[in-house]
Amino acid sequence: MKTIDDLQVAGKRVFVRADLNVPLDGTSITDDGRIRAVAPTIAKLVERGAKVIVASHLGRPKGAPDPAYSLAPAAERLGEILGQAVAFATDTVGESARSVTAGLADGQVAVLENLRFNPGETSKDDAERGAFADQLAALADLYVGDGFGAVHRKHASVYDLPARLPHAAGDLIATEVRVLKKLTDDVKRPYVVALGGAKVSDKLAVIDQLLEKADRILVGGGMAYTFLKAKGHEVGISLLQEDQVPACREYLARAEKRGVEFVLPVDVLVSAEFPDLKTKAPAHPEVVASDAIPADQEGLDIGPKTRELYAAKCADAGTVFWNGPMGVFEHPDYAGGTKAVAQGLLDSDAFTVVGGGDSAAAVRLLGFDENAFGHISTGGGASLEYLEGKTLPGLAALED
């Protein structure tokens, strides 16, 4: 896989497929981590005299313009990070995009409007997707893939466009792949994996693979309650995927057979009501044993004994991969479990990887120093699919 160091970019129009899919509160960005992550690649191209055309998706608009999903706030923030003006095209391949990109001088940057405003970006029809890729290719001379959070998508700007232009991986994608190989090909043991998040169905495929590679798997978040149910415990009104209980029971048996420690919460924080995430009003949760959740209560975070247990399981690790919060970390009364796992990573001497998505957002929201971790991924879904052993379309497209 070529990198941008292999490209002659001076005076060339370089199309950078970035991931500027940041959370917005109206037009205010609440977490600019993904923009900061791709900025060094863009800055390097600027320094080398490229005319940089940045493109990304944001959210899930339905193939048509929607002001709620405009990339204008991201373009403005990118300009602040780069310390230079960034032009903004109000469409993807129309008159504005053609005019703005044609007007770039060497070392200047433009951002196109949300790629998903065009139905061709996400179309399952190869011809429709290809036609959109042809229009994008007409804007540029070279292609740089650096949107790791989208490489698991077979979309026009991720998969089809690199086939139409000389291409290379950006520095962010090169780093992401190098780190993920450390989790698959060259693992320093003990290898500990901490998994959280809402749905167990989102994680079963990666658990299937990790049972062959990990030494310990720690489970929290909403997905833990389906595993607790599989062990015969009642979970009250906690998040539960009843149809996944048999699969969870099978994985628990496989872990025991293979000698993999599969660690579930021993206590949880419960409440009869889901917390108000806007006002952050005090929730007054109770701590109960994980096998004694009341019928009218919902588990919303791992408890204090579990926090100590999970931190201890990370203490002697050689490698720790963490994907998914341990509870409703957006509310201070239920942030303790996620905070404890993050601190457990930092207190260990392990190579630590935070697997993107809500985990990366939690690290920033809870005030941790991002640089203290070995790596914070920009793609939760992409990193999980890589660990599942899947071929990621956006990475395959960058191969020569």
C-alpha positions as CSV (number, residue, x, y, z in Angstrom):
1,M,0.0,0.0,0.0
2,K,1.5,3.3,-1.1
3,T,1.5,6.3,1.3
4,I,1.4,10.0,0.5
5,D,5.2,10.1,0.7
6,D,5.2,8.0,-2.5
7,L,3.2,10.6,-4.4
8,Q,4.4,13.7,-6.3
9,V,1.7,16.2,-5.2
10,A,3.1,19.7,-5.9
11,G,0.8,21.6,-8.1
12,K,-1.7,18.6,-8.3
13,R,-5.3,18.6,-7.2
14,V,-5.3,15.9,-4.4
15,F,-8.7,14.5,-3.4
16,V,-8.5,13.5,0.3
17,R,-11.3,11.2,1.5
18,A,-11.4,12.1,5.2
19,D,-13.7,11.3,8.0
20,L,-15.2,14.6,9.2
21,N,-18.3,12.8,10.6
22,V,-18.3,14.7,13.9
23,P,-21.2,15.0,16.4
24,L,-23.1,18.3,16.2
25,D,-25.4,20.2,18.5
26,G,-27.1,22.4,15.9
27,T,-24.1,23.9,14.1
28,S,-21.7,23.5,17.1
29,I,-19.2,20.6,17.0
30,T,-19.2,18.7,20.3
31,D,-16.2,16.5,19.6
32,D,-13.6,17.5,17.0
33,G,-11.4,14.5,17.4
34,R,-11.8,13.1,13.9
35,I,-11.0,16.5,12.3
36,R,-7.8,16.8,14.5
37,A,-6.8,13.3,13.5
38,V,-6.8,13.9,9.7
39,A,-5.4,17.5,9.9
40,P,-1.7,16.3,9.9
41,T,-2.2,14.6,6.5
42,I,-3.8,17.6,5.0
43,A,-1.1,19.9,6.5
44,K,1.6,17.7,5.0
45,L,0.0,17.9,1.5
46,V,-0.4,21.7,1.9
47,E,3.3,22.0,2.9
48,R,4.2,20.1,-0.3
49,G,2.3,22.4,-2.5
50,A,-0.8,20.3,-3.3
51,K,-4.2,21.8,-4.0
52,V,-6.2,19.8,-1.4
53,I,-9.8,18.8,-1.9
54,V,-11.3,17.3,1.2
55,A,-14.4,15.2,1.1
56,S,-16.4,13.3,3.8
57,H,-19.8,12.2,4.9
58,L,-21.6,13.4,8.0
59,G,-24.5,11.5,9.5
60,R,-27.1,9.6,7.5
61,P,-28.9,12.1,5.1
62,K,-31.1,10.3,2.7
63,G,-29.2,11.0,-0.6
64,A,-30.4,14.6,-0.8
65,P,-29.2,18.0,0.7
66,D,-30.2,18.5,4.4
67,P,-28.9,21.5,6.2
68,A,-28.8,19.5,9.5
69,Y,-26.0,17.5,8.0
70,S,-23.9,20.2,6.3
71,L,-20.2,19.9,6.6
72,A,-19.8,23.7,6.8
73,P,-19.1,23.6,10.6
74,A,-16.4,20.9,10.0
75,A,-14.8,23.0,7.2
76,E,-14.6,26.0,9.5
77,R,-13.1,24.0,12.3
78,L,-10.6,22.4,9.9
79,G,-9.5,25.9,8.9
80,E,-9.0,26.9,12.5
81,I,-6.8,23.8,13.1
82,L,-4.7,24.3,10.0
83,G,-4.4,28.0,10.6
84,Q,-5.5,29.0,7.1
85,A,-8.6,29.8,5.2
86,V,-10.5,26.7,3.9
87,A,-12.9,27.2,1.0
88,F,-16.3,25.4,1.1
89,A,-18.2,24.1,-1.9
90,T,-22.0,24.0,-1.3
91,D,-22.4,20.9,-3.4
92,T,-20.5,17.7,-4.1
93,V,-19.9,17.6,-7.9
94,G,-22.0,20.6,-9.1
95,E,-21.2,24.1,-10.1
96,S,-19.9,25.1,-6.7
97,A,-17.6,22.1,-6.4
98,R,-16.2,22.6,-9.9
99,S,-15.7,26.4,-9.4
100,V,-14.1,26.1,-5.9
101,T,-11.7,23.3,-6.8
102,A,-10.7,24.9,-10.1
103,G,-9.9,28.1,-8.2
104,L,-7.5,26.5,-5.7
105,A,-3.9,27.7,-5.7
106,D,-1.0,25.5,-4.6
107,G,-1.2,25.0,-0.8
108,Q,-4.8,25.9,-0.6
109,V,-7.6,23.7,0.8
110,A,-11.3,23.2,0.0
111,V,-14.0,21.1,1.6
112,L,-16.9,19.7,-0.5
113,E,-20.4,19.4,0.9
114,N,-21.5,16.2,2.5
115,L,-21.0,13.3,0.0
116,R,-24.1,11.6,1.2
117,F,-26.2,14.4,-0.2
118,N,-25.7,12.6,-3.5
119,P,-27.5,9.1,-3.8
120,G,-24.6,7.8,-5.8
121,E,-22.3,7.8,-2.8
122,T,-24.0,5.0,-0.9
123,S,-25.8,3.3,-3.8
124,K,-25.7,-0.5,-3.9
125,D,-25.9,-0.3,-7.7
126,D,-22.4,-0.4,-9.1
127,A,-23.3,1.7,-12.1
128,E,-24.8,4.5,-10.1
129,R,-22.0,4.5,-7.6
130,G,-19.4,4.4,-10.5
131,A,-21.1,7.4,-12.2
132,F,-20.8,9.5,-9.1
133,A,-17.1,8.4,-8.7
134,D,-16.5,9.5,-12.3
135,Q,-17.8,13.0,-11.4
136,L,-15.6,13.1,-8.3
137,A,-12.6,11.9,-10.2
138,A,-13.0,14.8,-12.7
139,L,-12.3,17.2,-9.8
140,A,-8.8,15.8,-9.0
141,D,-5.5,14.4,-10.2
142,L,-4.7,12.2,-7.3
143,Y,-6.6,10.3,-4.5
144,V,-5.6,10.0,-0.8
145,G,-7.7,7.7,1.4
146,D,-7.5,8.9,5.0
147,G,-11.1,8.3,6.3
148,F,-10.5,5.2,8.4
149,G,-14.0,5.5,9.9
150,A,-15.5,4.8,6.5
151,V,-13.1,2.1,5.0
152,H,-15.6,-0.7,5.9
153,R,-18.1,0.9,3.5
154,K,-18.3,0.1,-0.2
155,H,-19.1,3.6,-1.1
156,A,-18.2,5.6,-4.2
157,S,-15.7,7.9,-2.6
158,V,-14.1,5.1,-0.6
159,Y,-14.1,2.1,-3.0
160,D,-14.8,3.2,-6.5
161,L,-12.9,6.5,-6.7
162,P,-9.4,5.1,-6.0
163,A,-9.7,2.9,-9.0
164,R,-10.1,6.0,-11.2
165,L,-7.0,8.0,-9.9
166,P,-3.5,7.3,-8.8
167,H,-3.9,6.7,-5.1
168,A,-2.2,6.2,-1.7
169,A,-3.1,5.9,1.9
170,G,-2.9,9.0,4.1
171,D,-0.9,9.0,7.3
172,L,-3.9,8.3,9.5
173,I,-4.9,5.2,7.7
174,A,-1.3,4.0,7.6
175,T,-1.1,4.4,11.4
176,E,-4.5,2.7,12.0
177,V,-3.5,-0.4,9.9
178,R,-0.1,-0.6,11.6
179,V,-1.7,-0.5,15.1
180,L,-4.4,-3.1,14.2
181,K,-1.7,-5.5,12.9
182,K,-0.3,-5.3,16.5
183,L,-3.6,-6.7,17.7
184,T,-3.7,-9.5,15.2
185,D,-0.2,-10.5,14.0
186,D,2.2,-9.4,16.7
187,V,0.4,-9.4,20.0
188,K,2.2,-8.8,23.3
189,R,0.6,-11.0,26.0
190,P,-1.4,-11.2,28.2
191,Y,-3.9,-9.8,25.6
192,V,-6.9,-8.2,27.3
193,V,-10.0,-7.0,25.5
194,A,-12.6,-4.8,27.1
195,L,-15.9,-4.7,25.2
196,G,-18.9,-2.5,26.0
197,G,-21.7,-0.7,24.2
198,A,-25.4,-1.3,23.8
199,K,-26.0,-4.3,21.6
200,V,-24.4,-7.7,22.0
201,S,-25.3,-8.4,18.4
202,D,-22.8,-5.7,17.3
203,K,-20.0,-7.5,19.0
204,L,-20.6,-11.2,18.5
205,A,-18.6,-11.5,15.3
206,V,-15.5,-9.9,16.9
207,I,-15.9,-12.0,20.1
208,D,-15.9,-15.1,17.8
209,Q,-12.5,-14.1,16.5
210,L,-11.1,-12.9,19.8
211,L,-11.9,-16.2,21.5
212,E,-9.1,-17.5,19.3
213,K,-6.6,-14.7,20.2
214,A,-7.4,-13.0,23.5
215,D,-6.4,-14.2,27.0
216,R,-9.1,-12.2,28.8
217,I,-12.4,-10.6,27.6
218,L,-14.1,-8.1,29.9
219,V,-17.7,-7.3,29.1
220,G,-19.7,-4.2,30.3
221,G,-22.3,-1.8,28.9
222,G,-25.7,-2.8,27.7
223,M,-24.4,-6.0,26.0
224,A,-23.4,-7.4,29.4
225,Y,-27.0,-8.1,30.4
226,T,-27.6,-10.6,27.6
227,F,-24.5,-12.5,28.8
228,L,-25.8,-12.3,32.4
229,K,-29.1,-13.7,31.2
230,A,-27.2,-16.5,29.4
231,K,-25.8,-17.4,32.8
232,G,-29.3,-17.7,34.2
233,H,-29.5,-14.4,36.0
234,E,-32.5,-12.1,35.9
235,V,-31.7,-8.7,34.5
236,G,-34.9,-6.7,35.3
237,I,-35.7,-4.1,32.6
238,S,-32.0,-3.9,31.5
239,L,-31.2,-3.8,27.8
240,L,-31.6,-7.4,26.6
241,Q,-31.4,-9.1,23.2
242,E,-33.3,-12.3,24.1
243,D,-32.7,-13.8,20.7
244,Q,-28.9,-13.6,21.3
245,V,-29.0,-15.5,24.6
246,P,-28.2,-18.9,23.0
247,A,-25.2,-17.4,21.1
248,C,-23.9,-15.8,24.3
249,R,-24.3,-19.1,26.2
250,E,-22.3,-20.9,23.4
251,Y,-19.5,-18.3,23.6
252,L,-19.3,-18.6,27.4
253,A,-18.8,-22.4,27.0
254,R,-16.2,-21.9,24.2
255,A,-14.3,-19.5,26.4
256,E,-14.2,-21.9,29.2
257,K,-13.1,-24.8,26.9
258,R,-10.3,-22.7,25.4
259,G,-9.1,-21.3,28.7
260,V,-10.0,-17.7,27.9
261,E,-11.1,-15.7,30.9
262,F,-14.6,-14.3,30.1
263,V,-15.3,-11.8,32.8
264,L,-18.8,-10.3,33.5
265,P,-19.9,-7.7,36.0
266,V,-20.2,-8.8,39.6
267,D,-22.2,-5.7,40.5
268,V,-24.0,-3.0,38.7
269,L,-25.6,0.4,39.1
270,V,-29.4,0.2,38.7
271,S,-32.3,2.6,38.5
272,A,-36.0,2.5,37.6
273,E,-35.6,5.4,35.2
274,F,-33.1,6.2,32.4
275,P,-31.1,9.3,33.3
276,D,-31.8,12.7,31.7
277,L,-28.8,13.3,29.5
278,K,-29.7,16.9,28.7
279,T,-30.1,18.3,32.2
280,K,-27.7,15.8,33.9
281,A,-30.1,15.9,36.9
282,P,-28.9,13.6,39.7
283,A,-30.0,10.0,39.1
284,H,-29.4,8.4,42.6
285,P,-28.6,4.9,41.4
286,E,-28.3,1.9,43.7
287,V,-25.6,-0.7,43.6
288,V,-26.7,-4.3,43.5
289,A,-25.0,-7.7,42.8
290,S,-25.2,-8.6,39.1
291,D,-27.3,-11.7,40.0
292,A,-29.8,-9.7,42.0
293,I,-31.1,-7.0,39.7
294,P,-34.7,-6.1,40.8
295,A,-37.4,-6.8,38.3
296,D,-38.3,-3.1,38.0
297,Q,-34.7,-1.8,37.7
298,E,-32.4,-1.3,34.8
299,G,-28.6,-1.8,34.9
300,L,-26.9,1.4,33.6
301,D,-23.2,1.0,34.6
302,I,-20.8,-1.5,36.1
303,G,-20.5,-1.3,39.9
304,P,-17.5,-0.4,42.2
305,K,-16.4,-4.0,42.7
306,T,-16.5,-4.7,38.9
307,R,-14.5,-1.5,38.3
308,E,-11.8,-2.8,40.7
309,L,-11.9,-6.2,39.1
310,Y,-11.6,-4.9,35.5
311,A,-8.7,-2.6,36.5
312,A,-6.9,-5.5,38.1
313,K,-7.4,-7.7,34.9
314,C,-5.7,-4.9,32.9
315,A,-2.8,-4.4,35.4
316,D,-0.5,-7.1,34.1
317,A,-1.5,-6.9,30.4
318,G,0.9,-6.7,27.5
319,T,-1.8,-5.4,25.2
320,V,-5.3,-4.0,25.9
321,F,-8.0,-3.3,23.2
322,W,-11.0,-1.4,24.5
323,N,-14.2,-0.8,22.4
324,G,-17.4,0.4,23.9
325,P,-18.4,2.2,27.1
326,M,-19.2,0.4,30.3
327,G,-22.3,2.4,31.0
328,V,-24.2,5.5,30.2
329,F,-21.0,7.6,30.4
330,E,-22.7,10.8,29.2
331,H,-24.3,11.1,32.6
332,P,-21.9,11.8,35.6
333,D,-23.7,9.3,37.8
334,Y,-23.0,6.5,35.3
335,A,-19.6,7.5,34.0
336,G,-17.6,5.7,36.8
337,G,-17.3,2.4,35.1
338,T,-16.1,3.8,31.8
339,K,-13.7,6.1,33.6
340,A,-12.3,3.1,35.7
341,V,-11.6,1.1,32.6
342,A,-9.9,4.0,30.9
343,Q,-7.8,4.6,34.0
344,G,-7.1,0.8,34.1
345,L,-5.5,1.1,30.6
346,L,-3.4,4.0,31.7
347,D,-2.2,2.4,34.9
348,S,-1.0,-0.7,33.1
349,D,2.3,-1.0,31.2
350,A,0.4,-2.4,28.2
351,F,0.2,-1.3,24.6
352,T,-3.3,0.3,24.8
353,V,-5.7,0.8,21.9
354,V,-9.0,2.6,22.3
355,G,-11.2,1.3,19.5
356,G,-12.9,4.5,18.3
357,G,-16.6,5.4,18.4
358,D,-18.1,6.0,21.8
359,S,-15.0,4.9,23.6
360,A,-12.9,7.6,22.0
361,A,-15.7,10.2,22.7
362,A,-15.7,9.0,26.3
363,V,-11.9,9.5,26.7
364,R,-12.3,13.1,25.6
365,L,-15.5,13.8,27.5
366,L,-14.1,12.4,30.8
367,G,-11.0,14.5,30.5
368,F,-8.3,12.0,29.8
369,D,-5.1,12.9,28.0
370,E,-5.5,11.3,24.6
371,N,-1.7,11.1,24.2
372,A,-1.4,8.9,27.2
373,F,-3.0,6.0,25.3
374,G,-1.0,3.9,22.8
375,H,-3.6,4.7,20.1
376,I,-7.1,6.1,19.8
377,S,-8.8,4.8,16.7
378,T,-11.0,7.0,14.6
379,G,-13.2,4.1,13.4
380,G,-15.1,1.9,15.8
381,G,-16.9,-0.1,13.2
382,A,-13.9,-0.3,10.9
383,S,-11.6,-1.5,13.7
384,L,-14.0,-4.2,14.8
385,E,-14.5,-5.5,11.2
386,Y,-10.7,-5.6,10.8
387,L,-10.4,-7.6,14.0
388,E,-13.2,-9.9,12.7
389,G,-10.9,-10.7,9.7
390,K,-13.1,-9.1,7.1
391,T,-11.8,-7.5,4.0
392,L,-12.4,-3.7,4.3
393,P,-13.4,-2.3,0.8
394,G,-11.6,1.0,1.5
395,L,-8.3,-0.6,2.4
396,A,-8.6,-3.1,-0.5
397,A,-9.1,-0.2,-2.9
398,L,-5.8,1.4,-1.8
399,E,-3.7,-1.7,-2.5
400,D,-1.8,-1.6,-5.8
